[in-house]
């Protein structure tokens, strides 16, 4: 079976075609101009992941931008966002401070992407 994807690793947006067997294993990838496209297709079809970016509330009411330090399983995105939204952060916050540890049991921390006083 052939699956068609668009690579999101860079602005080129290569159109990818992946041959997948009946068990879901990726047999080949074409259309990519670099190895990142091939790796993206294999990951996207077998175990898709995403970096989550949003804002967290502070106790003063000022939002602070945050993101997951690494990609998390796509199936856990809503759990990650829910946990961030339930968190209230004390100010001041420095860029890189951990806001939530091991979010949604993914093993990935959520960090501030900007400092806030």
Secondary structure, DSSP 8 states (H G I E B T S, - for coil): -EEEEE--SSTT--EEEEEE-TTS-EEEEES-SSHHHHHHHHHHHHH-EE--EEEEEETTS--EEEEESS-EEGGGHHHHHHHHHT-EE-S-B-TT-EEESSGGGSS--EEESS-B-
